[in-house]
Amino acid sequence: MSLSFEGFDRITADPAILGGKPCIRGMRISVQQVLDILARNPSWEELREDYPELEPEDLRQSLAFAAAAR
């Protein structure tokens, strides 16, 4: 069973994927992983070279999701 978060159509949580951590579109890339990568390397272009499956809206929603969770 996958959970979605109101206002974040690209953030999902599924107990079968990464233990239910919030992830990007059901992939095995967690919001926390995206935030950690951006903290170490704030270049979205370089991040997308390493993770081409991520779209700009995925990155925006990851940042907004983290801000909303505070």
All heavy atoms as a GROMACS GRO file, in nm:
protein
  551
    1MET      N    1   0.084  -0.117   0.000
    1MET     CA    2   0.000   0.000   0.000
    1MET      C    3   0.089   0.124   0.000
    1MET      O    4   0.169   0.145   0.088
    1MET     CB    5  -0.090   0.000   0.123
    1MET     CG    6  -0.177   0.120   0.134
    1MET     SD    7  -0.278   0.105   0.283
    1MET     CE    8  -0.304   0.274   0.316
    2SER      N    9   0.074   0.205  -0.099
    2SER     CA   10   0.153   0.327  -0.112
    2SER      C   11   0.075   0.445  -0.057
    2SER      O   12  -0.044   0.459  -0.080
    2SER     CB   13   0.186   0.349  -0.260
    2SER     OG   14   0.265   0.464  -0.274
    3LEU      N   15   0.144   0.529   0.019
    3LEU     CA   16   0.084   0.650   0.073
    3LEU      C   17   0.127   0.769  -0.011
    3LEU      O   18   0.237   0.772  -0.063
    3LEU     CB   19   0.130   0.672   0.217
    3LEU     CG   20   0.100   0.564   0.319
    3LEU    CD1   21   0.167   0.597   0.451
    3LEU    CD2   22  -0.050   0.551   0.339
    4SER      N   23   0.039   0.866  -0.021
    4SER     CA   24   0.076   0.991  -0.088
    4SER      C   25   0.057   1.103   0.014
    4SER      O   26  -0.007   1.086   0.117
    4SER     CB   27  -0.009   1.014  -0.212
    4SER     OG   28  -0.146   1.016  -0.177
    5PHE      N   29   0.115   1.216  -0.016
    5PHE     CA   30   0.111   1.329   0.075
    5PHE      C   31   0.041   1.445   0.006
    5PHE      O   32   0.077   1.481  -0.106
    5PHE     CB   33   0.253   1.369   0.116
    5PHE     CG   34   0.327   1.258   0.186
    5PHE    CD1   35   0.408   1.171   0.116
    5PHE    CD2   36   0.314   1.240   0.323
    5PHE    CE1   37   0.476   1.068   0.180
    5PHE    CE2   38   0.380   1.138   0.388
    5PHE     CZ   39   0.462   1.051   0.316
    6GLU      N   40  -0.057   1.502   0.073
    6GLU     CA   41  -0.137   1.610   0.014
    6GLU      C   42  -0.046   1.725  -0.029
    6GLU      O   43   0.038   1.772   0.047
    6GLU     CB   44  -0.240   1.660   0.115
    6GLU     CG   45  -0.335   1.762   0.057
    6GLU     CD   46  -0.444   1.800   0.155
    6GLU    OE1   47  -0.475   1.722   0.246
    6GLU    OE2   48  -0.496   1.911   0.139
    7GLY      N   49  -0.061   1.766  -0.153
    7GLY     CA   50   0.017   1.875  -0.208
    7GLY      C   51   0.152   1.833  -0.265
    7GLY      O   52   0.225   1.915  -0.319
    8PHE      N   53   0.184   1.705  -0.254
    8PHE     CA   54   0.312   1.653  -0.303
    8PHE      C   55   0.284   1.528  -0.387
    8PHE      O   56   0.295   1.416  -0.340
    8PHE     CB   57   0.405   1.618  -0.186
    8PHE     CG   58   0.440   1.737  -0.102
    8PHE    CD1   59   0.372   1.763   0.015
    8PHE    CD2   60   0.540   1.824  -0.141
    8PHE    CE1   61   0.403   1.873   0.094
    8PHE    CE2   62   0.572   1.935  -0.064
    8PHE     CZ   63   0.503   1.959   0.054
    9ASP      N   64   0.250   1.550  -0.513
    9ASP     CA   65   0.212   1.438  -0.598
    9ASP      C   66   0.331   1.352  -0.642
    9ASP      O   67   0.311   1.243  -0.695
    9ASP     CB   68   0.133   1.487  -0.720
    9ASP     CG   69   0.213   1.579  -0.810
    9ASP    OD1   70   0.308   1.644  -0.763
    9ASP    OD2   71   0.179   1.588  -0.929
   10ARG      N   72   0.452   1.394  -0.615
   10ARG     CA   73   0.570   1.317  -0.654
   10ARG      C   74   0.636   1.249  -0.535
   10ARG      O   75   0.733   1.177  -0.552
   10ARG     CB   76   0.671   1.407  -0.723
   10ARG     CG   77   0.620   1.454  -0.858
   10ARG     CD   78   0.715   1.552  -0.922
   10ARG     NE   79   0.670   1.581  -1.056
   10ARG     CZ   80   0.726   1.531  -1.165
   10ARG    NH1   81   0.829   1.451  -1.157
   10ARG    NH2   82   0.678   1.562  -1.283
   11ILE      N   83   0.584   1.270  -0.415
   11ILE     CA   84   0.640   1.210  -0.294
   11ILE      C   85   0.547   1.098  -0.251
   11ILE      O   86   0.427   1.120  -0.231
   11ILE     CB   87   0.654   1.313  -0.180
   11ILE    CG1   88   0.728   1.440  -0.227
   11ILE    CG2   89   0.721   1.250  -0.059
   11ILE    CD1   90   0.871   1.421  -0.266
   12THR      N   91   0.601   0.978  -0.238
   12THR     CA   92   0.522   0.863  -0.197
   12THR      C   93   0.594   0.788  -0.085
   12THR      O   94   0.714   0.806  -0.064
   12THR     CB   95   0.500   0.765  -0.314
   12THR    OG1   96   0.627   0.719  -0.361
   12THR    CG2   97   0.424   0.831  -0.428
   13ALA      N   98   0.521   0.706  -0.014
   13ALA     CA   99   0.579   0.620   0.088
   13ALA      C  100   0.512   0.484   0.077
   13ALA      O  101   0.390   0.474   0.071
   13ALA     CB  102   0.558   0.679   0.226
   14ASP      N  103   0.594   0.382   0.070
   14ASP     CA  104   0.546   0.244   0.058
   14ASP      C  105   0.631   0.158   0.150
   14ASP      O  106   0.754   0.159   0.139
   14ASP     CB  107   0.560   0.198  -0.087
   14ASP     CG  108   0.504   0.060  -0.112
   14ASP    OD1  109   0.502  -0.024  -0.019
   14ASP    OD2  110   0.463   0.035  -0.225
   15PRO      N  111   0.568   0.086   0.244
   15PRO     CA  112   0.646   0.003   0.336
   15PRO      C  113   0.740  -0.096   0.265
   15PRO      O  114   0.842  -0.135   0.320
   15PRO     CB  115   0.540  -0.072   0.417
   15PRO     CG  116   0.416   0.008   0.403
   15PRO     CD  117   0.425   0.077   0.271
   16ALA      N  118   0.709  -0.131   0.141
   16ALA     CA  119   0.792  -0.226   0.066
   16ALA      C  120   0.911  -0.159  -0.002
   16ALA      O  121   0.997  -0.227  -0.057
   16ALA     CB  122   0.708  -0.297  -0.039
   17ILE      N  123   0.916  -0.025   0.000
   17ILE     CA  124   1.025   0.048  -0.064
   17ILE      C  125   1.096   0.132   0.040
   17ILE      O  126   1.036   0.221   0.101
   17ILE     CB  127   0.972   0.138  -0.179
   17ILE    CG1  128   0.904   0.052  -0.285
   17ILE    CG2  129   1.086   0.219  -0.240
   17ILE    CD1  130   0.834   0.132  -0.394
   18LEU      N  131   1.222   0.101   0.065
   18LEU     CA  132   1.305   0.173   0.162
   18LEU      C  133   1.239   0.185   0.298
   18LEU      O  134   1.250   0.288   0.365
   18LEU     CB  135   1.344   0.311   0.108
   18LEU     CG  136   1.431   0.314  -0.017
   18LEU    CD1  137   1.458   0.458  -0.060
   18LEU    CD2  138   1.562   0.241   0.004
   19GLY      N  139   1.169   0.080   0.339
   19GLY     CA  140   1.109   0.077   0.472
   19GLY      C  141   1.003   0.183   0.496
   19GLY      O  142   0.976   0.218   0.609
   20GLY      N  143   0.944   0.233   0.389
   20GLY     CA  144   0.836   0.330   0.403
   20GLY      C  145   0.881   0.475   0.410
   20GLY      O  146   0.800   0.564   0.433
   21LYS      N  147   1.011   0.500   0.387
   21LYS     CA  148   1.058   0.640   0.386
   21LYS      C  149   0.995   0.713   0.268
   21LYS      O  150   0.971   0.653   0.163
   21LYS     CB  151   1.210   0.644   0.369
   21LYS     CG  152   1.287   0.594   0.487
   21LYS     CD  153   1.436   0.604   0.460
   21LYS     CE  154   1.515   0.552   0.577
   21LYS     NZ  155   1.659   0.559   0.551
   22PRO      N  156   0.972   0.843   0.283
   22PRO     CA  157   0.922   0.921   0.168
   22PRO      C  158   1.021   0.914   0.052
   22PRO      O  159   1.141   0.938   0.071
   22PRO     CB  160   0.909   1.063   0.224
   22PRO     CG  161   0.893   1.044   0.372
   22PRO     CD  162   0.978   0.925   0.405
   23CYS      N  163   0.970   0.879  -0.065
   23CYS     CA  164   1.053   0.859  -0.184
   23CYS      C  165   0.999   0.942  -0.300
   23CYS      O  166   0.887   0.991  -0.297
   23CYS     CB  167   1.052   0.713  -0.226
   23CYS     SG  168   1.130   0.604  -0.107
   24ILE      N  169   1.080   0.951  -0.402
   24ILE     CA  170   1.041   1.021  -0.523
   24ILE      C  171   0.969   0.924  -0.616
   24ILE      O  172   1.026   0.824  -0.659
   24ILE     CB  173   1.165   1.077  -0.597
   24ILE    CG1  174   1.251   1.164  -0.504
   24ILE    CG2  175   1.125   1.152  -0.723
   24ILE    CD1  176   1.181   1.284  -0.449
   25ARG      N  177   0.843   0.952  -0.642
   25ARG     CA  178   0.761   0.877  -0.738
   25ARG      C  179   0.775   0.725  -0.726
   25ARG      O  180   0.777   0.654  -0.824
   25ARG     CB  181   0.794   0.921  -0.881
   25ARG     CG  182   0.754   1.064  -0.909
   25ARG     CD  183   0.780   1.105  -1.053
   25ARG     NE  184   0.920   1.134  -1.075
   25ARG     CZ  185   0.996   1.076  -1.168
   25ARG    NH1  186   0.945   0.988  -1.250
   25ARG    NH2  187   1.122   1.110  -1.182
   26GLY      N  188   0.784   0.674  -0.605
   26GLY     CA  189   0.789   0.530  -0.585
   26GLY      C  190   0.922   0.467  -0.621
   26GLY      O  191   0.937   0.345  -0.614
   27MET      N  192   1.021   0.547  -0.658
   27MET     CA  193   1.154   0.494  -0.689
   27MET      C  194   1.229   0.469  -0.560
   27MET      O  195   1.187   0.509  -0.452
   27MET     CB  196   1.232   0.594  -0.777
   27MET     CG  197   1.169   0.619  -0.911
   27MET     SD  198   1.271   0.723  -1.019
   27MET     CE  199   1.254   0.882  -0.941
   28ARG      N  200   1.341   0.407  -0.570
   28ARG     CA  201   1.424   0.382  -0.452
   28ARG      C  202   1.521   0.498  -0.429
   28ARG      O  203   1.637   0.478  -0.396
   28ARG     CB  204   1.499   0.250  -0.467
   28ARG     CG  205   1.405   0.131  -0.467
   28ARG     CD  206   1.479   0.000  -0.459
   28ARG     NE  207   1.385  -0.109  -0.449
   28ARG     CZ  208   1.326  -0.149  -0.337
   28ARG    NH1  209   1.353  -0.088  -0.224
   28ARG    NH2  210   1.241  -0.248  -0.338
   29ILE      N  211   1.469   0.618  -0.446
   29ILE     CA  212   1.544   0.739  -0.414
   29ILE      C  213   1.461   0.814  -0.312
   29ILE      O  214   1.351   0.862  -0.342
   29ILE     CB  215   1.567   0.826  -0.539
   29ILE    CG1  216   1.644   0.748  -0.646
   29ILE    CG2  217   1.641   0.955  -0.501
   29ILE    CD1  218   1.657   0.823  -0.778
   30SER      N  219   1.512   0.822  -0.190
   30SER     CA  220   1.435   0.887  -0.083
   30SER      C  221   1.451   1.038  -0.089
   30SER      O  222   1.550   1.091  -0.143
   30SER     CB  223   1.481   0.836   0.054
   30SER     OG  224   1.610   0.884   0.085
   31VAL      N  225   1.355   1.106  -0.031
   31VAL     CA  226   1.363   1.251  -0.019
   31VAL      C  227   1.489   1.287   0.059
   31VAL      O  228   1.563   1.379   0.021
   31VAL     CB  229   1.237   1.308   0.050
   31VAL    CG1  230   1.255   1.454   0.086
   31VAL    CG2  231   1.114   1.287  -0.037
   32GLN      N  232   1.519   1.213   0.164
   32GLN     CA  233   1.639   1.240   0.245
   32GLN      C  234   1.765   1.227   0.161
   32GLN      O  235   1.856   1.308   0.172
   32GLN     CB  236   1.645   1.144   0.365
   32GLN     CG  237   1.762   1.173   0.456
   32GLN     CD  238   1.753   1.310   0.519
   32GLN    OE1  239   1.650   1.346   0.573
   32GLN    NE2  240   1.860   1.386   0.514
   33GLN      N  241   1.770   1.127   0.073
   33GLN     CA  242   1.886   1.109  -0.014
   33GLN      C  243   1.903   1.230  -0.106
   33GLN      O  244   2.014   1.280  -0.123
   33GLN     CB  245   1.871   0.981  -0.095
   33GLN     CG  246   1.990   0.947  -0.179
   33GLN     CD  247   1.971   0.815  -0.255
   33GLN    OE1  248   1.867   0.751  -0.246
   33GLN    NE2  249   2.072   0.777  -0.328
   34VAL      N  250   1.794   1.277  -0.164
   34VAL     CA  251   1.801   1.395  -0.251
   34VAL      C  252   1.851   1.515  -0.171
   34VAL      O  253   1.938   1.590  -0.217
   34VAL     CB  254   1.663   1.425  -0.314
   34VAL    CG1  255   1.664   1.560  -0.385
   34VAL    CG2  256   1.624   1.314  -0.410
   35LEU      N  257   1.800   1.535  -0.050
   35LEU     CA  258   1.842   1.647   0.033
   35LEU      C  259   1.990   1.636   0.070
   35LEU      O  260   2.062   1.736   0.066
   35LEU     CB  261   1.757   1.656   0.159
   35LEU     CG  262   1.608   1.684   0.137
   35LEU    CD1  263   1.534   1.674   0.269
   35LEU    CD2  264   1.587   1.817   0.070
   36ASP      N  265   2.034   1.517   0.104
   36ASP     CA  266   2.176   1.496   0.136
   36ASP      C  267   2.265   1.529   0.017
   36ASP      O  268   2.370   1.593   0.032
   36ASP     CB  269   2.201   1.352   0.181
   36ASP     CG  270   2.142   1.320   0.317
   36ASP    OD1  271   2.106   1.414   0.393
   36ASP    OD2  272   2.129   1.200   0.348
   37ILE      N  273   2.226   1.486  -0.100
   37ILE     CA  274   2.304   1.512  -0.221
   37ILE      C  275   2.308   1.662  -0.249
   37ILE      O  276   2.414   1.718  -0.279
   37ILE     CB  277   2.246   1.434  -0.342
   37ILE    CG1  278   2.266   1.284  -0.322
   37ILE    CG2  279   2.310   1.481  -0.472
   37ILE    CD1  280   2.184   1.199  -0.415
   38LEU      N  281   2.193   1.729  -0.239
   38LEU     CA  282   2.188   1.873  -0.263
   38LEU      C  283   2.271   1.950  -0.159
   38LEU      O  284   2.332   2.052  -0.191
   38LEU     CB  285   2.044   1.924  -0.264
   38LEU     CG  286   1.963   1.890  -0.388
   38LEU    CD1  287   1.817   1.929  -0.368
   38LEU    CD2  288   2.020   1.958  -0.511
   39ALA      N  289   2.275   1.900  -0.036
   39ALA     CA  290   2.354   1.966   0.068
   39ALA      C  291   2.503   1.958   0.037
   39ALA      O  292   2.578   2.052   0.063
   39ALA     CB  293   2.324   1.904   0.204
   40ARG      N  294   2.546   1.846  -0.018
   40ARG     CA  295   2.688   1.828  -0.053
   40ARG      C  296   2.723   1.894  -0.185
   40ARG      O  297   2.837   1.937  -0.206
   40ARG     CB  298   2.723   1.680  -0.061
   40ARG     CG  299   2.728   1.610   0.074
   40ARG     CD  300   2.788   1.471   0.062
   40ARG     NE  301   2.731   1.390  -0.044
   40ARG     CZ  302   2.625   1.311  -0.031
   40ARG    NH1  303   2.563   1.304   0.083
   40ARG    NH2  304   2.582   1.241  -0.133
   41ASN      N  305   2.628   1.897  -0.277
   41ASN     CA  306   2.653   1.948  -0.411
   41ASN      C  307   2.527   2.018  -0.459
   41ASN      O  308   2.440   1.954  -0.516
   41ASN     CB  309   2.690   1.832  -0.504
   41ASN     CG  310   2.718   1.878  -0.643
   41ASN    OD1  311   2.726   1.998  -0.669
   41ASN    ND2  312   2.732   1.786  -0.735
   42PRO      N  313   2.518   2.148  -0.438
   42PRO     CA  314   2.394   2.217  -0.473
   42PRO      C  315   2.370   2.237  -0.622
   42PRO      O  316   2.272   2.300  -0.660
   42PRO     CB  317   2.408   2.352  -0.400
   42PRO     CG  318   2.555   2.370  -0.383
   42PRO     CD  319   2.614   2.233  -0.372
   43SER      N  320   2.453   2.181  -0.707
   43SER     CA  321   2.432   2.194  -0.851
   43SER      C  322   2.327   2.093  -0.898
   43SER      O  323   2.353   1.973  -0.901
   43SER     CB  324   2.562   2.172  -0.928
   43SER     OG  325   2.537   2.157  -1.066
   44TRP      N  326   2.209   2.143  -0.935
   44TRP     CA  327   2.104   2.054  -0.982
   44TRP      C  328   2.147   1.985  -1.110
   44TRP      O  329   2.112   1.871  -1.133
   44TRP     CB  330   1.976   2.132  -1.005
   44TRP     CG  331   1.906   2.175  -0.879
   44TRP    CD1  332   1.963   2.194  -0.756
   44TRP    CD2  333   1.769   2.204  -0.865
   44TRP    NE1  334   1.868   2.235  -0.667
   44TRP    CE2  335   1.748   2.242  -0.732
   44TRP    CE3  336   1.662   2.202  -0.953
   44TRP    CZ2  337   1.623   2.276  -0.683
   44TRP    CZ3  338   1.537   2.238  -0.904
   44TRP    CH2  339   1.518   2.273  -0.770
   45GLU      N  340   2.224   2.053  -1.193
   45GLU     CA  341   2.267   1.994  -1.320
   45GLU      C  342   2.356   1.872  -1.295
   45GLU      O  343   2.339   1.768  -1.359
   45GLU     CB  344   2.342   2.097  -1.405
   45GLU     CG  345   2.253   2.207  -1.461
   45GLU     CD  346   2.220   2.315  -1.357
   45GLU    OE1  347   2.294   2.331  -1.259
   45GLU    OE2  348   2.117   2.383  -1.376
   46GLU      N  349   2.450   1.884  -1.200
   46GLU     CA  350   2.536   1.770  -1.169
   46GLU      C  351   2.458   1.658  -1.104
   46GLU      O  352   2.482   1.540  -1.132
   46GLU     CB  353   2.652   1.815  -1.081
   46GLU     CG  354   2.752   1.901  -1.156
   46GLU     CD  355   2.868   1.946  -1.069
   46GLU    OE1  356   2.902   1.873  -0.973
   46GLU    OE2  357   2.923   2.053  -1.097
   47LEU      N  358   2.364   1.691  -1.017
   47LEU     CA  359   2.281   1.589  -0.955
   47LEU      C  360   2.204   1.511  -1.063
   47LEU      O  361   2.197   1.390  -1.060
   47LEU     CB  362   2.183   1.652  -0.856
   47LEU     CG  363   2.097   1.553  -0.779
   47LEU    CD1  364   2.082   1.597  -0.636
   47LEU    CD2  365   1.961   1.537  -0.842
   48ARG      N  366   2.149   1.584  -1.160
   48ARG     CA  367   2.072   1.518  -1.266
   48ARG      C  368   2.162   1.435  -1.357
   48ARG      O  369   2.116   1.338  -1.417
   48ARG     CB  370   1.992   1.621  -1.345
   48ARG     CG  371   1.881   1.678  -1.254
   48ARG     CD  372   1.770   1.744  -1.325
   48ARG     NE  373   1.705   1.653  -1.418
   48ARG     CZ  374   1.667   1.689  -1.539
   48ARG    NH1  375   1.688   1.811  -1.583
   48ARG    NH2  376   1.605   1.604  -1.617
   49GLU      N  377   2.291   1.470  -1.368
   49GLU     CA  378   2.383   1.385  -1.443
   49GLU      C  379   2.399   1.250  -1.372
   49GLU      O  380   2.403   1.146  -1.437
   49GLU     CB  381   2.519   1.453  -1.458
   49GLU     CG  382   2.520   1.567  -1.558
   49GLU     CD  383   2.654   1.639  -1.562
   49GLU    OE1  384   2.754   1.585  -1.511
   49GLU    OE2  385   2.657   1.749  -1.619
   50ASP      N  386   2.408   1.254  -1.240
   50ASP     CA  387   2.423   1.131  -1.161
   50ASP      C  388   2.292   1.055  -1.147
   50ASP      O  389   2.291   0.933  -1.134
   50ASP     CB  390   2.478   1.163  -1.022
   50ASP     CG  391   2.620   1.214  -1.025
   50ASP    OD1  392   2.692   1.187  -1.123
   50ASP    OD2  393   2.660   1.283  -0.929
   51TYR      N  394   2.180   1.126  -1.148
   51TYR     CA  395   2.047   1.068  -1.131
   51TYR      C  396   1.956   1.120  -1.242
   51TYR      O  397   1.867   1.203  -1.217
   51TYR     CB  398   1.988   1.102  -0.993
   51TYR     CG  399   2.068   1.046  -0.879
   51TYR    CD1  400   2.173   1.118  -0.823
   51TYR    CD2  401   2.040   0.920  -0.827
   51TYR    CE1  402   2.247   1.067  -0.717
   51TYR    CE2  403   2.113   0.868  -0.722
   51TYR     CZ  404   2.217   0.942  -0.668
   51TYR     OH  405   2.290   0.890  -0.564
   52PRO      N  406   1.975   1.074  -1.364
   52PRO     CA  407   1.897   1.129  -1.477
   52PRO      C  408   1.746   1.105  -1.466
   52PRO      O  409   1.668   1.175  -1.531
   52PRO     CB  410   1.956   1.059  -1.600
   52PRO     CG  411   2.022   0.937  -1.546
   52PRO     CD  412   2.066   0.970  -1.406
   53GLU      N  413   1.705   1.010  -1.384
   53GLU     CA  414   1.563   0.983  -1.368
   53GLU      C  415   1.491   1.091  -1.287
   53GLU      O  416   1.369   1.100  -1.288
   53GLU     CB  417   1.540   0.844  -1.305
   53GLU     CG  418   1.596   0.827  -1.166
   53GLU     CD  419   1.743   0.786  -1.160
   53GLU    OE1  420   1.819   0.807  -1.255
   53GLU    OE2  421   1.783   0.731  -1.056
   54LEU      N  422   1.568   1.174  -1.214
   54LEU     CA  423   1.508   1.282  -1.138
   54LEU      C  424   1.475   1.399  -1.230
   54LEU      O  425   1.554   1.437  -1.315
   54LEU     CB  426   1.603   1.330  -1.028
   54LEU     CG  427   1.625   1.233  -0.913
   54LEU    CD1  428   1.728   1.290  -0.816
   54LEU    CD2  429   1.495   1.204  -0.840
   55GLU      N  430   1.358   1.454  -1.209
   55GLU     CA  431   1.313   1.569  -1.287
   55GLU      C  432   1.316   1.693  -1.198
   55GLU      O  433   1.312   1.681  -1.075
   55GLU     CB  434   1.171   1.542  -1.337
   55GLU     CG  435   1.165   1.421  -1.430
   55GLU     CD  436   1.024   1.380  -1.467
   55GLU    OE1  437   0.927   1.447  -1.424
   55GLU    OE2  438   1.011   1.281  -1.541
   56PRO      N  439   1.325   1.811  -1.257
   56PRO     CA  440   1.330   1.933  -1.175
   56PRO      C  441   1.218   1.942  -1.072
   56PRO      O  442   1.241   1.983  -0.958
   56PRO     CB  443   1.321   2.046  -1.278
   56PRO     CG  444   1.382   1.987  -1.402
   56PRO     CD  445   1.338   1.842  -1.399
   57GLU      N  446   1.097   1.899  -1.107
   57GLU     CA  447   0.987   1.904  -1.012
   57GLU      C  448   1.010   1.809  -0.894
   57GLU      O  449   0.967   1.837  -0.781
   57GLU     CB  450   0.853   1.874  -1.080
   57GLU     CG  451   0.732   1.891  -0.990
   57GLU     CD  452   0.714   2.031  -0.932
   57GLU    OE1  453   0.769   2.128  -0.987
   57GLU    OE2  454   0.644   2.043  -0.830
   58ASP      N  455   1.080   1.698  -0.915
   58ASP     CA  456   1.115   1.608  -0.806
   58ASP      C  457   1.202   1.680  -0.704
   58ASP      O  458   1.182   1.667  -0.582
   58ASP     CB  459   1.191   1.485  -0.857
   58ASP     CG  460   1.111   1.399  -0.953
   58ASP    OD1  461   0.987   1.392  -0.939
   58ASP    OD2  462   1.173   1.339  -1.043
   59LEU      N  463   1.298   1.756  -0.753
   59LEU     CA  464   1.388   1.829  -0.663
   59LEU      C  465   1.313   1.939  -0.588
   59LEU      O  466   1.329   1.955  -0.466
   59LEU     CB  467   1.504   1.888  -0.743
   59LEU     CG  468   1.586   1.789  -0.825
   59LEU    CD1  469   1.695   1.861  -0.902
   59LEU    CD2  470   1.644   1.679  -0.738
   60ARG      N  471   1.229   2.012  -0.659
   60ARG     CA  472   1.151   2.118  -0.595
   60ARG      C  473   1.060   2.061  -0.486
   60ARG      O  474   1.052   2.116  -0.376
   60ARG     CB  475   1.069   2.195  -0.698
   60ARG     CG  476   1.151   2.296  -0.777
   60ARG     CD  477   1.063   2.386  -0.862
   60ARG     NE  478   1.016   2.319  -0.984
   60ARG     CZ  479   1.087   2.308  -1.094
   60ARG    NH1  480   1.209   2.357  -1.100
   60ARG    NH2  481   1.039   2.246  -1.200
   61GLN      N  482   0.994   1.950  -0.517
   61GLN     CA  483   0.903   1.892  -0.418
   61GLN      C  484   0.979   1.834  -0.300
   61GLN      O  485   0.930   1.839  -0.188
   61GLN     CB  486   0.811   1.788  -0.482
   61GLN     CG  487   0.699   1.853  -0.558
   61GLN     CD  488   0.582   1.760  -0.584
   61GLN    OE1  489   0.559   1.663  -0.512
   61GLN    NE2  490   0.507   1.790  -0.688
   62SER      N  491   1.097   1.781  -0.322
   62SER     CA  492   1.178   1.730  -0.211
   62SER      C  493   1.212   1.843  -0.114
   62SER      O  494   1.199   1.828   0.008
   62SER     CB  495   1.308   1.668  -0.263
   62SER     OG  496   1.283   1.551  -0.334
   63LEU      N  497   1.254   1.957  -0.168
   63LEU     CA  498   1.286   2.072  -0.083
   63LEU      C  499   1.161   2.124  -0.012
   63LEU      O  500   1.165   2.152   0.109
   63LEU     CB  501   1.350   2.182  -0.166
   63LEU     CG  502   1.490   2.148  -0.220
   63LEU    CD1  503   1.532   2.252  -0.323
   63LEU    CD2  504   1.590   2.138  -0.108
   64ALA      N  505   1.051   2.135  -0.082
   64ALA     CA  506   0.926   2.184  -0.022
   64ALA      C  507   0.874   2.086   0.084
   64ALA      O  508   0.824   2.127   0.189
   64ALA     CB  509   0.821   2.206  -0.130
   65PHE      N  510   0.886   1.957   0.057
   65PHE     CA  511   0.842   1.854   0.152
   65PHE      C  512   0.923   1.865   0.281
   65PHE      O  513   0.866   1.860   0.391
   65PHE     CB  514   0.858   1.715   0.090
   65PHE     CG  515   0.806   1.604   0.175
   65PHE    CD1  516   0.672   1.573   0.177
   65PHE    CD2  517   0.892   1.528   0.251
   65PHE    CE1  518   0.623   1.469   0.256
   65PHE    CE2  519   0.846   1.423   0.330
   65PHE     CZ  520   0.711   1.394   0.333
   66ALA      N  521   1.053   1.882   0.269
   66ALA     CA  522   1.138   1.894   0.387
   66ALA      C  523   1.102   2.019   0.466
   66ALA      O  524   1.095   2.017   0.589
   66ALA     CB  525   1.285   1.897   0.346
   67ALA      N  526   1.077   2.128   0.396
   67ALA     CA  527   1.039   2.252   0.463
   67ALA      C  528   0.905   2.237   0.536
   67ALA      O  529   0.887   2.286   0.647
   67ALA     CB  530   1.034   2.367   0.363
   68ALA      N  531   0.811   2.169   0.473
   68ALA     CA  532   0.679   2.150   0.532
   68ALA      C  533   0.684   2.057   0.653
   68ALA      O  534   0.601   2.067   0.743
   68ALA     CB  535   0.581   2.095   0.428
   69ALA      N  536   0.782   1.968   0.657
   69ALA     CA  537   0.792   1.870   0.765
   69ALA      C  538   0.856   1.928   0.890
   69ALA      O  539   0.857   1.864   0.994
   69ALA     CB  540   0.872   1.749   0.718
   70ARG      N  541   0.907   2.048   0.882
   70ARG     CA  542   0.975   2.110   0.998
   70ARG      C  543   0.883   2.138   1.110
   70ARG      O  544   0.782   2.164   1.125
   70ARG     CB  545   1.043   2.240   0.955
   70ARG     CG  546   1.155   2.213   0.862
   70ARG     CD  547   1.228   2.338   0.826
   70ARG     NE  548   1.297   2.385   0.944
   70ARG     CZ  549   1.320   2.512   0.969
   70ARG    NH1  550   1.280   2.603   0.888
   70ARG    NH2  551   1.383   2.550   1.077
   0.00000   0.00000   0.00000
